[in-house]
């Protein structure tokens, strides 16, 4: 049984209570985690507040911040193997993906290291001859970051990187499900040399930890990734401190395939979009919208690929689909598939729990044409694809936008003008054309509607962790002529 600690004010701590974390591949506890409660949250926020305004971080230059971020990036790259193994062990995400993803996470920290001393203010050509006016960009303040269990080192990097570049301090709450890699990441923060209190990392449960963090009076901004229902609680809590929020929420992303597409390539992208990460991805392409004339042919290709997927231990590099992260998640997927079939969806393949240890579920395809399947509206967060068909481009666009979500989308066609029409017409924060699930630190991502607001990635994310201060300097030595007139 391994043991992990919280990281508060530059020190590692066990906390008063602890809880067990379960290995999704075996269904058995494998590690003990520190359960942060309100007192721990308060200590972490106070440490971040003091570091921002009174500690050495307040005098750290932008160039020095960049050097610390470069050091952190190097440490992430050097320790990618260890971090990947922990993420796989604690969440069930396959090692071939965690290894590649965490190695790439280092590039996010390098990107924001380079941005740190490029965040500039401006001089305003004001309309008053005896005034000079500047805008300064200053850190937004103490940031609460709430990170889910899926892809947590990536989803924390797109928050921590730009916030540190901007000069903020932070308290990061790892999910109570699978927090090991983020708690281990704290050791790299410590080794990189960030001053005490700049980055605090803990884990705990919603009512006793998450709520205390999001409503704390010294929190200035909340960066949250998770589901819409939890986001509503976060927003309600933010009414207590009037903190600004950025929300990266769920999705029910459309994956549109036209008859002229390269069907083999589109099928591979669809497999990546829904079965990679066992479907536990906010950008999962969970709604296939296929042109009717090629529907049967495309479904036959997909069915063969789905049934050939290798299900197994997530620590085996040959495994392609591992377990779901929790028993609770698998139960949700199983129940929603059953409800969808009862509502008229036709099971193309899969649809069963994999017998044995762990929380495994078969890659599943549901043909939902002509049904009122709940799978079309509800986010599975599992390896389940819902299929609809269309006759016209207008119908395809209508189906794509027939959702309260709007995070990602995919369009597969060889018709360039059609692709451009759909790029503009789809209501989503990301449109991938003839590809899917591509990311880069240079490119921002975020959603519309119930998929949230704000953007992560790109230079704009760093600017979002700043606020402007307007500075007025009167250059005249003459007395102010009339104190009762606004000038």
N, C-alpha and C positions, 0 to 999 in steps of 0.2 A: 504494500500500500504506500504510494508516494504521497508526499505532503507539500502543499504550496502555501505561500504567504501573501498578504496584502503589502502594498508599498505606499507608505504615507509619510510625507515630510522627510524623504530621503532615507527612511528606515523600513526594514522588513518586519512585519508583525503578524502574529497568529490570530489575534482577535479573541474575544471571550468565548465564542462558540464556533463550531466547525460542522461541515456537512460532507456527505460522501458524493463523489461524482462517479457516474456509471459508464463503463465502456460499452458503447452501442453494439459492438461486434459480438460481445459475450453476454450482455445483460447483467454483468456483475460489477460491483463497485471496485475501482482500481486506485482511487486517490481521495485524499481529504482536502477540502477547500475551506478557507477562512470565511465565515459569514459576517460581513460588515453590517452593522446596525446604525441607528441614527447617531450615536455618539462617535462612531468611526467616521461617518460621513461628515459630521461637523468638524472633526479634527482635520480631515483631508481638505475640506473647503477653506478652513482657516489657514492651513499651511499654504494653499495656493494663493490666497488673498495676500498673505504676508510676503510671499515670494514675489508677487507682482509689484507691490508698492514699497516694500522695505528691504528686501533681500538683495543679493548681488545680481539677480536677474533684471532688476529695475535699471541697473547701470550697464548691462550687457549690450554691446553694440549689435547692430543688425549683421555685420560681418562675422562677429563672434558667434551669433546664433547659427549662422550658416555653417560655420566650421563644426559646431556641435552636431548639427543635423548630418553633415557628411560623415562624421565619426559614427553616428548611430546607424547610418545606411551601411557602412562597412561592417559593423557588428551584426546587423541583420543578415547580410550576405554570408558572413563567416559562420553564423549559427543557424542557417536556414534548415539544415538537416535535422537538428535537434527540435527546432520549432515545428517543422513539418510533422515529425513523428508524434509530438505532443498533440497537435491539432487533429491528426488522424486518430490517435488513441482516444481522445476525449470527445470527439464529435462524429467519428465514423467516416469522415470524408477521406476518399482514397488517397494513398500516399503519392501516387503519380501526379495528382493535381496539387496537393498541398506543397509538394517539393518545388514544382514549377512556379506556383503562385507566390510562395513566400520569397523565393529568389527574386522574383520580379517586384515584390513589395519594396525591396531595397531601392529600386529605381524611383519610387514615389518619394522616399526621403531625400534622395539625391536631387530630384527635381525641385523640391521645396527648399533644400539647402541653397540652391542657386538663386531662388526667388527672394530669399530673406533680405538681401540688401538692394533689391530692385523695387521695393514698395515705397513709392515716392509721394510727396505732397505736391503742392502747386502754388504758384503766385497768381493772384487775381488782378486783372487790369481794372481796378475799381473806378467808379465814376466820380470820385472825390479827390481833388488834387493834393490834399494835405494828409492822405491816408495811404499806408501800405498794408495790404491784406494777404495773408497766407492761409492755406489749408494744410494741416498736418494730419497724417494718418497715424493713429495710435491704436494699441491693442484694444479689442472690444472688452477685455476683462478676464474674469475667471469663467472658464467654460466647463459645463457638465457634458460629458460624452457618454452616451448609452449605446453599447455595441452588442449586436446579437451573436449567437454562437456560430452561425454559418460565415465562413470566410472572414473571421474576426480580425486577423492581422491585416488583411487588406482593408476592411471596413474601418478599422481604427487608424490605419496609415493615412487615409484620405481626410481624416479629421485632425489627427495629431500633427501631421506634417505641416499643413498650412497654418494651423494655430500657433505652432512654435515659430514658424517663419515670421508671423505677424507680431510675435512677442507676447502672446497670451500665456497664462498658466491654466492648468486643467485638472479635473478629477474624472477619471475614466472608470465607468462601471462595466465590467465584463458580465456577460450573461451568466446566470447561475447554472445554466446548462453548458458544459464544456468550456470552462474559463481557463484551463491550464495554460494554453499558449500565450494568452495575454498577460497572465500573472508571471510567466517566465520571461516575457518580453521586458518586464519591469527591471530585470537584472541587466539587460542591455542598456536601458536608459541610465541606470545607475553607473554602469561601467563607462558609458560615453562621457560622463562628467557634468550632466545637467545639475544645476544647483538644487538643493533640497526644496521640496514643495512645488517645483515647476510642473512636474508630472507625477500624479498620484494615481495608483491603479488598485482597484478593489473589486470585490464581487459580493453579491448578496441577493436577497429576494425583493420583489417589487414593493410591497407595503412598507417594509422596514428599512430598505436601502434606496431603491429607485425613487420612491415618492419623496423621501427625505432629501435626496440630492436635487431633484427637479424643482422643489419649492424653497430651497435654502435661500435666505435673504441676500447672501453674498455671491450668488450665481448670476452672471450677466448674460449668458447665452447658453442655450441647450442644443446640442447636436445629437439627434436621435436617429437610429436606424432600427426598424422593427415593423410591427403590424399596425394598421390604422386604429384598432381599438385601444392598444396601449398608448399610441400617439395621442389619442383624445385625453387620456389621463394626464399625460405629460403637459399638454397644452392647458388643461384645467389647473394643474399645479403651478404652471408658470404665471398664472394670474396673481399668485402670492408675491412673486418677486419682479413681475413684469419683464422677465428675461425674454430676449428675442429667441426665436427657434428656427432651426433648419431640420426638416423631416424627410428622410429617405425611407419610403414605406414599401408596401407590397406591389404586386403587379399581376395582371392576367393578360400577358403580352400576346398580341396577334402575330402569327407567322404565316404570311401570305405567299402562296406559290401559284404562279400562272403557268399555263400549259407550255409556254415557250421557254420555261426555265430549264437549266441543266438539272434534271430530276435527281440524278445520283449525288451531285454536289449539294443540292437542297436537302436531300434526305440525310446526308452526313451532318449538315448544319442543324437540322431538326433534332437529330440524336444528341448533338452537343447542347442544343438549347433546352431539352427537356429531361434527358437521362443523365447528362453529366452532373456531378455533384448530387446524384440521386434526386434530381429535381429540386433540391433545397437551395434555390437561388431566386433572388428578388426579380431578376430579369428572365426567368425561365420562359421559354416560348411555349406556353401551355395551351394555346388555342391555335391549332392548324386550320387555316382557311385556304382550301385547295380548289382550283378551278375544276368544275364537275367533269369535264371531258377527260381529265387525267387522274381523277380521284382514285379509282380502283387500282390503276397501275402504281400510283405513288404509295397507296396504303400497302400494297403487296411488298414493295421495296422496304418500307418502314417496318412492317411486321417481321420480315426476315432479319433485318438488322437488330430489332429489339429482342428477338428470340435468340440471337447469337451473342448477346451481351454476356460477358463473364461476370457473374455475381460471386463474391467471395470476401475473404479477409481484406479489409481496407489497407493493411500493412503489406500486402502482396502487390508488387509493381505490375503484375499481370491483371489484377482486378480492375474492372471497368465500372461496376456499380457496387457500392458498399451498403451498409445499413442506414436507415434513418437515424437521426440523432437521438431520439428518445422513444420510449414505449408510447408515450402520449401522442407523439407525432404519427407513429405508425397506426395507432388506433383511429386517429382523425382521417388519415388517408383511406383506411379500410372502410370506415363508415361512409365516407363521401362517395366512394366508388359504388358501394351497395345502393345508396340512395339514387345515384345517377342511373344505374341499370334499372332500378325500380321505376324511374321516371321515363324510361324508354330508350336510353342509350344502349347501343349494341357493343358488346365486348369483342374487340378485334383480337387482342392478345393480352396475357397477363391477368391481373385482377385478383391475385392471391398472395397471402402471406407466405414467405419462404419458411418452411418448417425447420426447427432447430434453434440453436442459441442465437441471440442477437435480434435486432429490430429490422429485419430484411423484408422487402416487399418487391414483387416482380415489376419490371418495366411494363407499363400498361397503356393501351390505346383504346379509347372509347369513341365510337362513331356516333355523334350526337345529332346528325341530320334528322330533322322532323321531331325532335324531342325537346322537352323543357328541362333538360338535365341541369342539376345544380352545379355540375362540374364546370359549366360555362361561365358561372358568375363568381364562384368561390375559389380562393387561392388554396390549392392543395399543399404546396410546399413539399412535393413528393414527385415520384417518377410516373406521372399520369398525364397523358396527352388527350385533349378533347378535340374532335374533328368536326368541322363544318365545311360545306361546299358552296360555290357561287357560280353564276353564269356570266355576270358582267362586272366590269371594273367598279362601277358605282355600287353594286351589291357588296363587293369585297370590302370597299372602304366603309360602307355602313356597318358591316359585321365587325370590322377591326375596331371601330369607334363605339361599338355597342357594349360599353363597360364603364364602370365608375373609376377604373384605374387608368393610368397613362404613363407607365415607366419606360418600357422598351417595346420594340416592334421589329419585324423582319419582313423584307420584300424580296422575292426572287422572281426575276424576269430579265429577258435580254432586250426588252423594249425600253430605251433610255428615256423617251419622253413620258412613257407611263410611269417609270420609276420616279421621275421628277414630280409628276402630279401627286403621286402617293406620298412622297417625302413631305410635301406641303399639306396634304390632306389628313394625314394620320395625326391624331392628338396624343402624342407621347413625347417624352423627353429625349428618347434615343430612337433613331431609325437606322437599322443596319440594312444595306442593300447588297444582296448576293453574298452575305456573310452573316455571322451571328456570334454574339458573346465575345467581341473584341473590346479590349480596354487599353488605356494609355494614361499616364499621369498628365499628359498635355491636354487631354480631352475631358471636359466636364460631363457629369451625368447627374440626372435627377428627374423628377416626374411631374406630371400634371394630375389634377383631381385627387383621388384617394391615394395616389402614389406619392403625395407630399409636395413640399416646396423647398426651394434652395437648391444649390448645385455643389457637388463635390468633384474634385479634380480640376486641373487647369489653374491658371493664375487668378481667375475670378474667385476661387475658393479662398485663397489667401486674403484677398481684399475683403471678403465677407467676414473675416475675423478681425477687421479693423473698424474704427469709426472716425469720422473726420472732426477735427477741432479747427474752428475759424479764429484766426488771430488778427486783431486790428492794432496797428501802430500809427498814432498820430505823429506826423513829421513836422508840424508847425510849432513854433515857440510862442505864438500869440495866444493870449487867453481865450478860452472857449467863450464865444460871444453871448450866447443865450442858453442857459442851462435848462430852459423849459421847452426847447424845441428839439425834436429828434433830428439829427443831422445825417 
